[in-house]
């Protein structure tokens, strides 16, 4: 193993560091990821050739790109092309810091992308496309301006179809600032391109078969299951461990094995015939066919190749979009490989899980290709290295089976319902270092992330450092739906202090009342087992001291109380809190309440600007047909002028299950006039009859609906079974209220209103609809939804 480059680098003012390893694999395409410490001007230069130590981009006349993070005393982002500034922007979230910050910069045919964070290709901050791209830049220079800049953890990565997966493979280890990197673990996996089956080419590690080549009887190790999945090497049932090739030379066998293990090889023109013969002998048909085609091309046109030079042969992959490490570019029959897993052929290790016994007859090489921990387990000289079985404890049996399937076929079976096992699978992928399975789990978690699952995910991933992006996304989701997440379930009280604190301080925290924040903090601090309000906690404190009620969370309680914006609470509630047992027993609580009361009684312009009020406006139901609803509010341009039908002013969009007609007119539903005939006609959806009216309140608006009103038209087609639903995209619907045998509607022209209760009343939606799920009372037209008015109420923004 090559000795690793030192990871820490200091660049003096007006200098530039160039290293041979800081080079794109393909000119004009690549990514550099690094940590930087600077007060300003973290400067990265991209050139066709390296420069000198005293090179400076301001004096460079050759073609190059320069990216400057923290230019103009750490206020701007600059991009220069051949010394000319083409980008000079402020307000971009890219600044230098007196502590190490992580950045990445990628170039792809003139498209320059800049991001921050430890994970390349994540957290994109800025992009710029060069209309006249320089596709020859290849070397990366790390420069400075008028102050020293420190760099560390510098990695140059290729840009591939699956480049997003590379972040898991770069070295993001912490550094203590010293230049000596020799103390780092020698066993680190290294870059993405250097891990896979190619590591085991002619390696004795995990090998179970050996070729004996030529008269000199040279021993060349290999792996049975890999060879058997690539061709026919005559293992059969004999289980032979040696294959003798007396009439072949080592370079021919090496080319064959290199093709199998790496997907490509180079051979002199004169060796093509011998390689073809060896490929046919072992039935590696794709290689034999390629050798035959090249030999034919030589016969037809000798000028195509310079005789005597090596010819490169690459496996023609047909699975370009497969997200695997090795299977998609190798001549390995995946179906055959998977059959070996099921039958146990060529197995060299039995896997046992505590409580389930033997669960698989597997192959060390397959496990080792995907998992560095398994490779270490089988090669570290300990018991597992020589034993024929591995016993695993504290492992989910179902999740481990899914991981094994992934290792043998390179993908997760889309027909398999693994969502219930997703978190266990993520933990396993992290534990065993199966990075692409880890990425697939993260992708699915983000795709299916909901208000109901966010808390459970946070409980698990907070212990996985590589899931920081998911953790931040979940914290943001929780904060944006704080009311729902703290009232739909009590699970949030099991979150750790750091996670709950991050949510309370999140800039996207959205609540309808500060009282809900206070309730959530008290519930978390007393580890409540059921949902209740602060008044219940107040009763508990009457009989037990705070030290007993809150235990080790008493100190966090004092800290979290400062996150409650007490001045936004109603004055009557503050008065109750002032007289409460909580105020008498907890000095911090009493002080905050008194300050809030003083603020409301006497005012304080010095603090008023610090109060961030709820972004939701409460539109409260008063009575049927009132002017307090959302649709009426939209008709006034949200309080800006006199009412105009919001459909005509395009503030809202209303659609029906049947086409527009004289009696299916969207603007009637929000008008202030009664119409005797107004209905949405029937249609077939998913093989069933239905009818509906749908309201879109606009892409920039949301409503937590807690009440709605309907009005029957002049007909006697009364609804009895229908659902009131909400949606964010107009496709995936959540039932806000389900009506079964509801006989409220009983007269033509009648108003009727219903509350929306429970946690769903705290979920914001953009789309709402009333959908008929069973026939009305009208036998003639049973599937006509006959209403002439609709209004919505709740918390609107």
C-alpha positions in Angstrom: 0.0 0.0 0.0 1.4 3.4 -0.9 2.2 5.7 1.8 -0.6 8.3 2.1 0.0 11.9 1.2 0.1 14.3 4.2 -3.3 15.7 4.6 -2.5 19.2 6.0 -1.2 21.9 3.7 -0.4 25.6 4.5 -0.2 28.0 1.5 1.7 31.3 2.2 0.4 34.6 0.9 0.6 35.1 -2.9 1.7 31.5 -3.4 0.1 28.4 -4.9 0.5 24.7 -4.1 0.6 22.1 -6.9 0.8 18.4 -6.4 0.9 15.6 -9.0 -2.0 13.8 -7.4 -4.3 16.9 -7.6 -5.2 16.2 -11.2 -8.5 15.3 -12.9 -8.7 11.8 -14.3 -10.3 13.3 -17.4 -9.5 16.8 -18.7 -12.2 19.3 -18.2 -14.2 17.0 -15.9 -13.6 16.4 -12.2 -14.3 17.5 -8.6 -12.0 18.6 -5.8 -13.2 18.4 -2.2 -11.3 19.9 0.7 -11.4 21.6 4.1 -10.0 25.2 4.3 -9.1 27.5 7.1 -8.7 31.2 6.2 -9.9 34.7 7.0 -10.6 35.4 3.3 -9.8 34.4 -0.3 -9.8 30.6 -0.4 -8.5 30.4 -4.0 -8.6 27.3 -6.2 -7.0 27.4 -9.7 -7.7 25.0 -12.6 -5.1 24.8 -15.4 -4.0 22.5 -18.2 -0.5 22.2 -16.6 0.9 22.7 -13.2 2.5 26.0 -12.2 5.3 26.9 -9.8 5.2 27.6 -6.1 5.2 31.4 -6.8 2.6 31.1 -9.5 -0.3 33.5 -9.1 -3.5 33.6 -11.1 -3.3 37.4 -11.5 -0.2 37.0 -13.6 -1.3 33.9 -15.6 -1.9 34.5 -19.3 -2.7 30.9 -20.2 -6.3 29.5 -20.2 -7.5 28.7 -16.7 -10.4 29.0 -14.2 -10.1 30.6 -10.8 -12.7 30.2 -8.0 -12.3 32.6 -5.0 -14.4 31.9 -1.9 -14.5 34.9 0.5 -13.2 37.6 -1.9 -13.3 41.3 -1.0 -12.6 40.7 2.7 -14.8 37.6 2.9 -17.9 39.2 1.4 -18.1 37.9 -2.2 -17.7 34.9 -4.4 -15.6 35.4 -7.6 -15.1 33.2 -10.6 -12.4 34.3 -13.2 -11.8 33.0 -16.7 -8.3 33.6 -18.0 -7.9 36.4 -15.4 -11.2 38.2 -16.2 -13.9 38.3 -13.6 -17.1 36.6 -14.9 -18.9 36.1 -11.6 -18.9 38.6 -8.7 -21.8 37.9 -6.3 -22.8 38.6 -2.7 -25.4 37.0 -0.6 -24.1 33.5 -1.5 -23.7 31.2 1.5 -20.0 30.7 0.9 -17.7 32.4 3.3 -14.3 31.7 4.9 -14.0 30.9 8.5 -11.4 31.0 11.3 -12.2 27.3 11.7 -11.9 24.6 9.1 -14.9 24.6 6.7 -15.6 21.9 4.0 -16.1 22.8 0.4 -16.2 21.1 -3.0 -15.9 22.5 -6.5 -16.7 20.5 -9.7 -16.1 21.3 -13.4 -17.9 19.5 -16.1 -17.4 20.8 -19.7 -17.5 24.4 -18.4 -20.2 24.0 -15.8 -18.7 25.1 -12.5 -20.5 23.9 -9.4 -19.6 25.0 -5.9 -21.0 23.5 -2.7 -20.2 23.3 1.0 -20.2 20.5 3.5 -18.3 17.2 3.8 -20.2 15.4 1.1 -19.3 16.3 -2.5 -22.2 16.7 -4.9 -24.5 17.5 -1.9 -25.5 21.0 -0.6 -25.0 22.8 -4.0 -24.7 26.6 -3.4 -23.8 28.1 -6.7 -23.4 27.1 -10.4 -22.1 29.0 -13.5 -21.9 27.7 -17.1 -19.2 29.0 -19.4 -20.6 29.6 -22.8 -17.1 28.9 -24.3 -15.9 26.1 -22.0 -12.3 25.3 -21.5 -12.2 21.5 -21.6 -8.5 21.1 -21.2 -8.1 22.1 -17.5 -6.8 19.2 -15.5 -4.5 20.3 -12.7 -5.8 21.8 -9.4 -3.8 24.5 -7.6 -4.5 25.7 -4.1 -3.7 29.3 -3.7 -4.1 32.4 -1.4 -4.2 36.2 -1.5 -2.7 38.3 1.3 -3.0 35.8 4.2 -2.0 32.2 4.9 -4.6 29.6 4.0 -4.7 26.1 5.5 -6.0 23.1 3.5 -6.6 19.5 4.6 -8.5 16.4 3.5 -7.9 17.2 -0.2 -9.5 14.7 -2.6 -9.8 14.8 -6.3 -12.7 12.7 -7.6 -13.9 11.7 -11.1 -17.3 12.7 -12.4 -19.3 9.7 -13.4 -22.9 8.8 -14.0 -23.1 7.8 -10.3 -20.9 10.5 -8.9 -23.3 11.2 -6.0 -22.2 8.0 -4.4 -18.6 9.1 -4.2 -19.1 11.2 -1.0 -19.2 8.1 1.1 -15.8 7.0 -0.1 -13.7 10.1 0.4 -11.6 10.6 3.5 -13.5 13.1 5.7 -11.6 12.3 8.9 -10.9 15.0 11.5 -7.4 16.4 11.6 -5.7 18.0 14.6 -3.9 20.5 12.4 -0.5 18.7 12.4 1.1 17.7 9.1 1.9 14.2 10.2 -0.7 12.0 8.6 1.2 8.7 9.0 -0.6 8.0 12.2 -3.9 7.6 10.4 -5.3 4.1 10.0 -3.7 2.2 7.2 -6.8 0.2 6.7 -8.9 3.1 5.3 -10.7 2.1 2.2 -9.3 5.0 0.1 -10.9 6.5 -3.0 -13.9 5.0 -4.7 -12.1 4.0 -7.9 -9.6 1.9 -5.9 -12.1 -0.3 -4.1 -13.9 -3.3 -5.7 -13.0 -6.6 -7.3 -9.9 -5.2 -8.9 -8.3 -5.2 -5.4 -8.4 -9.0 -5.4 -6.9 -9.5 -8.8 -4.3 -12.2 -8.4 -4.4 -11.7 -4.6 -4.0 -14.5 -2.2 -6.5 -12.8 0.1 -9.8 -14.8 0.2 -8.6 -16.9 -2.7 -9.8 -20.6 -2.9 -8.4 -21.7 -6.3 -5.0 -21.5 -8.0 -3.8 -21.6 -11.6 -0.4 -23.3 -12.2 1.0 -21.7 -15.3 3.7 -22.8 -17.8 6.7 -24.9 -17.4 7.9 -22.8 -14.5 4.6 -23.7 -12.7 3.9 -20.2 -11.6 1.1 -20.0 -9.1 -1.7 -17.4 -9.7 -4.5 -17.2 -7.1 -8.2 -16.6 -8.0 -11.7 -17.1 -6.6 -14.0 -19.9 -7.6 -17.3 -18.1 -7.4 -16.0 -15.2 -9.6 -14.7 -17.5 -12.2 -17.8 -19.7 -12.2 -20.0 -16.6 -12.7 -17.9 -15.5 -15.6 -17.5 -18.7 -17.6 -16.9 -22.5 -17.2 -13.7 -23.4 -15.5 -14.6 -27.0 -14.9 -15.0 -26.9 -11.2 -18.2 -29.1 -11.3 -18.6 -31.3 -8.2 -14.9 -32.2 -8.0 -14.1 -29.1 -6.0 -10.6 -29.0 -7.4 -8.4 -26.2 -6.1 -5.8 -26.2 -8.9 -6.1 -25.5 -12.6 -3.0 -26.5 -14.6 -2.1 -24.5 -17.8 1.0 -26.1 -19.0 0.8 -24.8 -22.6 -0.1 -21.2 -21.7 2.1 -18.4 -20.6 1.4 -16.1 -17.7 0.7 -12.9 -19.7 -2.3 -14.6 -21.4 -3.8 -15.8 -18.1 -3.2 -12.4 -16.6 -5.1 -10.7 -19.4 -8.0 -13.1 -19.0 -8.2 -12.6 -15.2 -7.7 -8.8 -15.6 -10.7 -8.7 -18.0 -12.8 -10.7 -15.5 -11.8 -8.8 -12.4 -11.6 -5.2 -13.8 -13.7 -5.3 -17.0 -10.8 -4.4 -19.3 -7.3 -5.5 -20.3 -4.4 -4.7 -22.6 -2.6 -7.2 -24.8 -0.2 -7.1 -27.7 -1.7 -7.7 -31.1 0.2 -11.0 -31.3 -1.4 -12.3 -28.1 -5.0 -11.9 -29.4 -5.2 -15.4 -30.9 -3.9 -17.0 -27.7 -6.2 -15.0 -25.5 -9.2 -15.9 -27.7 -8.3 -19.6 -27.4 -8.0 -19.4 -23.6 -11.3 -17.5 -23.4 -13.0 -20.2 -25.5 -11.6 -22.9 -23.3 -13.1 -21.4 -20.2 -16.2 -20.1 -22.0 -15.6 -16.4 -21.3 -17.6 -15.7 -24.4 -17.7 -11.9 -24.4 -13.9 -11.8 -24.4 -13.5 -14.5 -27.1 -16.0 -12.6 -29.3 -14.1 -9.3 -28.8 -10.8 -10.9 -29.6 -12.3 -12.4 -32.8 -13.7 -9.0 -33.8 -10.3 -7.2 -33.3 -8.5 -9.9 -35.3 -10.9 -9.5 -38.1 -10.4 -5.7 -38.1 -6.6 -6.3 -38.3 -7.1 -8.5 -41.3 -9.3 -5.9 -43.1 -7.2 -2.9 -42.3 -3.7 -3.2 -40.8 -3.4 0.6 -40.7 -6.0 0.8 -37.9 -3.5 -0.3 -35.4 0.2 0.2 -35.0 1.4 -3.4 -34.9 3.3 -4.3 -31.8 1.4 -2.0 -29.5 -1.0 -3.1 -26.9 -4.7 -3.4 -27.8 -7.2 -2.4 -25.1 -10.3 -4.6 -24.7 -13.2 -3.4 -22.4 -16.3 -5.3 -21.4 -19.3 -3.8 -23.3 -21.5 -3.1 -20.3 -25.3 -3.3 -21.0 -26.2 -2.0 -17.5 -24.9 1.6 -17.7 -27.5 2.9 -15.2 -26.9 0.2 -12.5 -25.7 1.7 -9.3 -23.2 -1.0 -8.3 -19.5 -0.9 -7.5 -18.4 -3.7 -9.8 -21.1 -5.8 -11.4 -22.2 -3.4 -14.1 -18.8 -3.3 -15.8 -17.6 -6.9 -15.4 -18.3 -10.0 -17.5 -20.1 -11.6 -14.5 -23.5 -13.2 -15.0 -25.4 -11.7 -12.1 -28.2 -14.3 -12.3 -25.7 -17.1 -12.1 -23.9 -15.4 -9.2 -27.2 -15.0 -7.4 -28.0 -18.7 -8.0 -24.8 -19.6 -6.2 -26.1 -17.7 -3.2 -29.3 -19.7 -3.2 -27.7 -23.1 -3.8 -24.5 -22.6 -1.7 -22.2 -23.7 -4.6 -18.6 -22.8 -4.1 -19.5 -21.4 -0.6 -16.6 -21.0 1.8 -18.3 -19.5 4.8 -21.5 -20.2 6.7 -23.3 -17.2 8.2 -25.2 -17.7 11.5 -27.3 -15.1 13.3 -28.0 -15.5 16.9 -31.5 -16.8 17.5 -31.9 -17.9 13.8 -29.1 -20.4 13.3 -27.5 -20.8 9.9 -29.1 -18.3 7.5 -26.8 -18.5 4.4 -23.9 -20.4 2.8 -22.0 -17.5 1.4 -18.7 -16.5 -0.3 -16.0 -14.5 1.4 -14.9 -12.7 -1.8 -18.5 -11.4 -2.4 -18.8 -10.1 1.2 -15.3 -8.6 1.0 -15.9 -6.8 -2.3 -18.8 -4.8 -0.7 -17.6 -4.5 2.9 -14.2 -3.5 4.2 -15.2 -4.8 7.7 -15.9 -8.2 6.3 -12.6 -8.2 4.5 -10.8 -7.3 7.7 -12.7 -10.0 9.5 -11.5 -12.6 7.0 -7.9 -11.5 6.7 -6.9 -10.2 10.2 -5.5 -13.6 11.4 -8.2 -13.9 14.1 -10.6 -16.8 14.5 -12.9 -15.7 11.6 -9.9 -15.9 9.2 -9.7 -19.7 9.4 -13.2 -20.7 10.7 -15.8 -21.9 8.2 -18.5 -20.0 9.9 -19.3 -16.5 11.1 -21.7 -15.8 14.0 -23.3 -12.4 14.2 -25.1 -11.0 17.2 -27.6 -8.1 17.6 -28.3 -8.2 13.9 -31.8 -8.0 12.3 -32.3 -11.3 10.4 -34.7 -9.8 7.7 -32.5 -6.8 7.1 -29.3 -8.9 6.8 -31.0 -11.1 4.2 -31.9 -8.0 2.2 -28.3 -6.8 2.4 -27.0 -10.2 1.3 -29.4 -10.1 -1.7 -28.0 -6.6 -2.5 -24.4 -7.9 -2.4 -25.2 -10.6 -4.9 -27.3 -8.8 -7.4 -26.1 -5.2 -6.9 -29.6 -3.6 -6.4 -32.5 -3.6 -4.0 -35.5 -5.5 -5.3 -38.1 -2.9 -6.1 -40.9 -5.4 -5.6 -39.8 -6.1 -2.1 -41.4 -4.1 0.7 -38.4 -3.1 2.7 -39.8 0.2 4.0 -40.5 -1.3 7.4 -36.9 -2.6 7.6 -35.4 0.5 6.1 -33.9 1.9 9.4 -32.5 -1.5 10.4 -31.1 -1.9 6.8 -29.5 1.5 7.1 -27.8 0.6 10.4 -26.5 -2.6 8.9 -25.2 -0.9 5.8 -23.4 1.6 8.0 -22.1 -1.1 10.4 -20.6 -3.2 7.5 -19.6 -0.2 5.3 -21.8 -1.2 2.3 -21.8 2.3 1.0 -24.1 2.1 -2.0 -26.7 0.2 0.0 -26.3 3.0 2.6 -26.9 5.6 -0.1 -30.0 3.7 -1.4 -31.4 3.6 2.1 -30.8 7.3 2.6 -32.4 8.0 -0.8 -35.6 6.0 0.1 -35.8 7.7 3.6 -35.8 11.1 2.0 -38.3 10.0 -0.7 -40.7 8.7 1.9 -40.0 11.2 4.7 -43.2 12.3 6.3 -44.4 14.0 9.5 -45.3 10.6 10.9 -41.9 9.0 10.3 -39.6 11.9 11.0 -39.3 11.3 14.7 -38.6 7.6 14.4 -35.9 8.3 11.9 -34.3 10.9 14.1 -34.1 8.4 17.0 -32.0 6.1 14.8 -29.8 8.2 12.6 -28.6 10.6 15.3 -26.1 7.8 16.1 -24.8 7.5 12.5 -22.3 10.2 11.7 -22.6 9.6 7.9 -26.3 10.5 8.0 -25.8 14.1 8.9 -27.7 15.3 5.8 -30.7 13.1 6.6 -30.6 14.3 10.2 -30.6 17.9 9.2 -33.5 17.3 6.8 -35.5 15.5 9.4 -34.9 18.3 12.0 -36.2 20.8 9.4 -39.2 18.7 8.6 -40.0 18.4 12.3 -39.6 22.1 12.9 -41.8 23.0 9.9 -44.6 20.7 11.2 -43.9 21.2 14.9 -47.5 21.3 16.0 -48.3 18.0 14.3 -45.1 16.2 15.4 -45.6 17.1 19.0 -49.4 16.3 19.2 -49.8 13.3 16.8 -47.5 11.1 19.0 -45.5 11.2 22.2 -42.5 9.7 20.6 -40.7 13.0 20.4 -39.9 12.9 24.2 -37.3 10.1 23.4 -35.2 12.4 21.2 -31.9 13.3 22.6 -31.2 16.8 24.1 -29.1 18.0 21.1 -31.7 17.0 18.5 -34.6 18.5 20.4 -32.7 21.7 21.0 -31.8 22.0 17.3 -35.5 21.7 16.4 -36.5 24.4 19.0 -33.9 26.8 17.6 -34.4 25.9 13.9 -34.9 29.0 11.7 -37.8 27.2 10.0 -39.7 26.5 13.2 -43.4 27.0 12.5 -46.1 27.0 15.1 -49.6 28.3 15.5 -49.2 29.1 19.2 -46.3 29.5 21.6 -48.3 27.6 24.1 -47.7 24.5 21.9 -43.9 25.1 22.2 -44.2 25.4 26.0 -46.3 22.2 26.2 -43.8 20.3 24.0 -40.8 21.4 26.2 -42.5 20.4 29.4 -43.6 17.0 28.0 -40.0 16.3 26.8 -38.5 17.4 30.0 -40.7 15.2 32.2 -40.5 12.2 29.8 -44.3 12.1 29.5 -45.9 8.8 28.4 -49.1 10.5 27.2 -50.0 13.9 25.7 -51.2 16.7 27.9 -50.7 20.4 28.4 -48.8 22.6 30.8 -51.7 22.8 33.2 -51.3 19.0 33.9 -47.6 19.4 34.5 -48.5 22.2 36.9 -50.7 19.8 38.9 -47.9 17.3 39.0 -45.4 19.9 40.3 -47.9 20.7 43.1 -47.3 17.2 44.6 -43.7 16.5 43.6 -40.6 18.8 43.5 -39.2 19.7 40.0 -36.1 17.6 40.7 -38.3 14.5 40.9 -40.6 15.4 38.0 -37.9 16.4 35.5 -34.9 14.5 36.9 -31.8 14.9 34.8 -33.7 17.0 32.3 -34.2 19.9 34.8 -31.2 21.7 33.5 -32.2 21.3 29.9 -35.6 22.6 30.9 -34.1 25.9 32.1 -32.3 26.2 28.8 -35.2 25.3 26.6 -37.6 27.7 28.4 -35.6 30.6 26.9 -36.7 29.4 23.4 -40.4 30.0 24.2 -41.5 33.5 23.0 -43.6 34.2 26.1 -44.7 37.7 25.0 -46.6 36.1 22.1 -48.8 34.2 24.6 -52.3 35.6 25.3 -52.3 37.9 28.4 -54.8 35.7 30.1 -52.5 32.7 29.7 -49.5 34.6 31.1 -51.5 35.6 34.2 -52.3 31.9 34.8 -48.7 31.0 34.3 -47.7 33.7 36.8 -49.9 32.2 39.5 -48.8 28.6 38.6 -46.8 26.1 40.6 -44.3 26.1 37.8 -43.5 29.8 38.4 -43.3 29.2 42.2 -40.9 26.2 41.9 -38.8 27.2 38.9 -37.2 30.6 39.1 -36.3 30.7 35.4 -39.9 30.1 34.5 -41.1 32.8 36.8 -38.6 35.3 35.5 -39.5 34.7 31.8 -43.3 35.0 32.6 -42.9 38.2 34.5 -40.8 39.7 31.7 -43.4 38.9 29.2 -46.2 40.4 31.3 -44.1 43.5 31.7 -43.6 43.7 28.0 -47.3 43.5 27.3 -48.3 45.9 30.0 -45.7 48.6 29.4 -44.3 47.8 25.9 -40.6 47.6 25.0 -39.6 48.8 21.6 -36.1 47.5 22.3 -37.3 43.9 22.4 -40.2 44.1 20.0 -38.1 43.7 17.0 -36.7 40.4 18.4 -40.1 38.8 18.5 -40.8 36.7 15.4 -44.5 36.2 15.2 -46.1 33.2 13.7 -46.2 33.1 9.9 -49.8 31.8 10.1 -52.8 34.1 10.2 -55.8 32.6 12.1 -59.0 32.7 10.1 -61.5 31.5 12.6 -65.0 30.1 11.9 -67.7 32.2 13.5 -70.9 31.1 11.7 -72.2 29.6 8.5 -71.7 32.0 5.5 -69.5 34.4 7.4 -66.7 36.5 5.9 -63.9 35.1 8.0 -62.8 32.2 5.7 -59.8 31.6 3.6 -61.6 31.9 0.2 -63.2 35.2 1.2 -59.8 36.4 2.4 -58.3 35.5 -0.9 -61.1 37.5 -2.7 -59.9 40.6 -0.9 -56.3 40.0 -2.1 -55.6 38.9 1.5 -57.0 42.0 3.0 -55.7 44.6 0.5 -59.1 45.7 -1.2 -62.8 45.1 -1.5 -63.9 41.5 -2.2 -63.7 40.2 -5.8 -64.6 36.6 -6.7 -61.2 34.9 -6.1 -61.6 32.6 -9.1 -62.0 35.5 -11.4 -59.0 37.3 -9.8 -57.1 34.0 -10.1 -56.2 33.9 -6.4 -57.6 30.4 -6.1 -58.3 27.7 -8.7 -61.3 25.4 -8.3 -61.8 22.3 -10.4 -64.5 19.6 -10.5 -64.6 15.9 -11.4 -66.7 16.8 -14.5 -66.0 19.3 -17.3 -67.0 23.0 -17.0 -70.6 23.6 -17.9 -73.5 25.9 -17.1 -74.1 24.0 -13.9 -70.5 23.1 -13.1 -69.0 26.5 -12.7 -66.0 26.9 -10.3 -66.7 30.6 -9.6 -70.1 29.7 -8.2 -68.6 27.8 -5.3 -66.9 30.9 -3.9 -69.5 33.5 -4.9 -71.7 35.3 -2.3 -74.9 34.4 -4.3 -77.0 31.3 -4.0 -77.4 29.2 -7.1 -80.2 26.6 -7.3 -78.3 24.1 -9.5 -74.6 23.5 -9.0 -72.9 20.1 -9.1 -69.8 18.2 -9.9 -70.6 15.2 -12.1 -69.4 11.6 -11.7 -66.2 10.1 -13.1 -64.4 6.8 -12.8 -61.2 6.7 -10.7 -59.4 3.4 -10.0 -62.3 1.5 -11.2 -64.8 3.2 -8.9 -67.4 5.9 -9.2 -66.7 9.3 -7.5 -67.4 13.0 -7.7 -65.4 15.9 -6.2 -64.8 19.6 -6.0 -61.2 20.6 -5.5 -59.7 24.0 -4.3 -56.1 25.1 -4.9 -55.3 28.1 -2.7 -52.0 28.8 -4.6 -48.4 27.6 -4.8 -47.2 30.2 -2.2 -50.0 29.5 0.3 -50.8 26.8 2.9 -53.6 26.2 5.3 -53.9 24.2 8.5 -57.7 23.6 8.1 -59.7 23.2 11.3 -63.2 23.9 10.0 -65.1 23.9 6.7 -68.5 24.9 5.5 -70.7 23.6 2.6 -74.0 24.6 1.2 -76.5 22.4 -0.5 -77.8 23.6 -3.9 -81.6 23.6 -4.6 -81.7 19.8 -5.3 -82.5 17.0 -2.8 -79.4 15.0 -3.7 -78.0 15.0 -0.2 -74.6 13.6 0.6 -74.3 10.9 3.2 -70.8 9.5 2.7 -67.9 11.7 1.7 -64.4 12.6 2.7 -62.9 16.0 3.2 -59.2 15.8 2.2 -56.0 17.8 2.0 -52.9 17.5 -0.2 -49.6 19.3 -0.9 -49.3 18.2 -4.6 -52.9 17.5 -5.7 -52.2 13.8 -6.1 -51.5 12.3 -2.7 -54.4 12.9 -0.3 -54.8 12.9 3.5 -58.3 12.5 5.0 -59.0 15.4 7.3 -62.5 14.3 8.1 -64.4 11.1 7.1 -68.2 11.3 6.9 -70.1 8.0 7.2 -74.0 8.0 7.1 -73.9 11.8 7.9 -77.4 13.1 7.7 -76.6 16.7 8.5 -77.6 17.9 5.0 -81.4 17.5 4.8 -82.8 20.7 3.1 -82.2 22.4 -0.2 -80.0 25.5 0.2 -78.9 24.4 3.7 -75.6 25.5 5.2 -73.6 23.0 7.3 -70.2 23.2 8.9 -67.9 20.7 10.5 -64.7 21.0 12.6 -61.5 19.2 11.7 -60.0 17.7 14.8 -57.0 15.7 15.8 -53.4 15.9 14.5 -54.4 16.3 10.9 -55.8 19.8 11.7 -52.2 20.8 12.3 -50.9 19.7 8.9 -50.6 22.5 6.3 -51.9 21.8 2.8 -52.3 23.6 -0.5 -55.1 21.6 -2.1 -58.4 20.6 -0.5 -61.3 18.7 -1.9 -64.7 17.3 -1.0 -65.0 13.8 -2.5 -68.1 11.7 -2.7 -67.4 8.0 -1.8 -71.0 6.6 -2.0 -74.2 7.6 -3.8 -76.4 10.5 -2.6 -80.0 10.3 -1.7 -81.1 11.1 -5.3 -81.9 7.9 -7.2 -81.9 9.7 -10.5 -78.4 11.1 -10.4 -76.8 9.4 -7.4 -73.2 10.4 -8.2 -73.7 14.2 -8.6 -72.1 16.2 -5.8 -74.6 19.0 -5.5 -73.1 21.9 -3.5 -73.1 25.6 -4.4 -70.8 27.0 -1.7 -67.5 26.1 0.0 -65.4 27.8 2.7 -62.3 26.9 4.6 -61.0 28.1 8.0 -57.9 27.6 10.1 -54.3 28.9 10.1 -53.4 30.4 6.8 -50.1 31.7 5.3 
